[in-house]
Amino acid sequence: MTIAGGCHCGAVRYEVSGEPRTHALCHCSDCRRHAGAPMVGWAMFPQEAVTVTKGSPKVYASSEHGRRQFCADCGTGLFYTNAVNLPGIIDVQSATFDHPDDCPAQLQVQVAERLAWMKTAHALPEFERYPTP
């Protein structure tokens, strides 16, 4: 399997080879604050499986050992590494895949930090598009 993806503006593009080790929805406060979202999907791969094919992501030291990579132009989060806790592993933000439905999430992690209202988000009213006021 080859997965292509990139940032919102197209300045950074990448390809991933092989199957993900796992694909998790993370509810930790670090991921939420960095993404500005209630959770973030991460597909985990060996580092050598990911190739940046266009541009160069900016690296941000988000913790002592954690490194987040994002597009410096549009701010889209792309990758996460932690050489101490996850040696040789790169997490790819799965919402940046060109076809994210091709790689469904398998589990949720850090649910101890999940926003309380996310536990029942599936029960909220749904609209195909924005509802008319």
C-alpha positions in Angstrom: 0.0 0.0 0.0 1.2 3.5 -0.8 -0.5 6.5 0.8 0.0 10.0 -0.5 -0.8 13.1 1.4 0.1 16.6 2.2 -0.7 19.9 3.9 -3.7 22.2 3.2 -1.8 24.6 0.8 0.2 21.9 -1.0 3.6 23.2 -0.1 4.5 19.9 1.6 3.7 16.5 0.1 4.6 13.0 1.3 4.2 9.3 0.5 4.0 6.4 2.9 4.8 2.8 1.9 3.3 -0.2 3.6 0.6 -0.9 6.2 0.4 1.2 9.3 1.3 -0.5 12.6 -1.8 1.0 14.0 -4.1 4.0 13.4 -5.3 5.6 16.6 -7.5 8.6 17.5 -5.6 10.5 20.2 -7.5 12.6 22.8 -4.4 13.9 24.7 -4.3 17.6 25.5 -1.0 18.0 23.6 -2.5 16.8 20.4 -5.7 18.7 20.9 -4.0 22.0 21.5 -1.5 21.6 18.7 -4.2 20.7 16.2 -6.9 22.9 17.6 -9.2 19.9 17.3 -11.0 17.7 19.8 -8.8 14.7 18.8 -6.2 13.8 16.2 -5.9 10.7 14.0 -2.4 9.2 13.9 -1.2 6.4 11.7 2.0 4.8 12.9 4.7 3.7 10.5 8.4 2.9 10.6 10.3 6.2 9.9 11.9 4.8 6.7 8.3 4.2 5.3 7.7 8.0 5.0 9.2 10.1 2.3 8.6 13.9 1.9 8.3 14.4 -1.8 7.8 18.2 -1.9 8.8 21.0 0.4 10.2 20.7 3.9 8.2 20.6 7.1 9.1 22.8 10.0 10.0 20.9 13.2 8.7 22.0 16.6 10.0 20.6 19.9 6.6 20.1 21.6 8.1 18.3 24.6 11.5 17.1 25.9 11.6 14.3 23.3 8.6 14.9 21.1 8.9 16.6 17.7 6.0 17.7 15.7 6.4 18.6 12.0 4.1 20.9 10.2 3.8 23.1 7.1 5.4 26.5 7.8 3.2 28.1 5.2 -0.3 27.0 6.2 0.3 25.4 9.6 -1.1 21.9 8.9 0.3 19.3 11.3 1.9 16.4 9.5 4.2 14.2 11.6 5.1 13.3 15.2 8.3 11.5 16.4 9.7 10.7 19.8 13.1 9.1 19.7 12.9 8.0 23.3 9.4 6.6 23.6 8.8 5.6 20.0 12.3 4.9 18.5 12.2 4.4 14.7 8.5 5.3 14.5 6.8 8.2 12.8 3.1 9.1 13.4 1.4 10.7 10.4 -1.7 12.8 10.9 -4.2 10.6 9.0 -6.5 13.5 8.1 -3.7 14.7 5.8 -3.9 11.6 3.6 -5.3 12.3 0.1 -7.8 9.5 0.8 -8.2 9.1 4.6 -11.1 6.7 4.3 -8.7 4.1 2.8 -7.1 3.8 6.3 -9.7 3.6 9.0 -8.9 4.2 12.6 -8.5 1.1 14.8 -8.6 2.4 18.3 -8.8 5.5 20.6 -5.9 6.4 23.0 -5.5 8.9 25.9 -9.2 8.7 26.6 -8.5 9.7 30.2 -7.9 13.2 28.7 -10.9 13.1 26.3 -13.2 16.1 26.3 -16.3 15.0 28.1 -18.6 16.0 25.3 -16.7 13.9 22.8 -17.9 10.7 24.4 -21.4 11.4 23.1 -20.5 13.4 19.9 -21.9 10.6 17.7 -25.4 11.3 19.1 -25.5 14.9 18.0 -27.8 16.0 15.2 -26.2 15.6 11.8 -26.5 17.7 8.6 -25.0 17.0 5.2 -23.9 20.6 5.0 -24.3 23.7 7.2 -27.9 24.0 8.3 -29.8 27.1 7.1 -30.3 29.6 9.9 
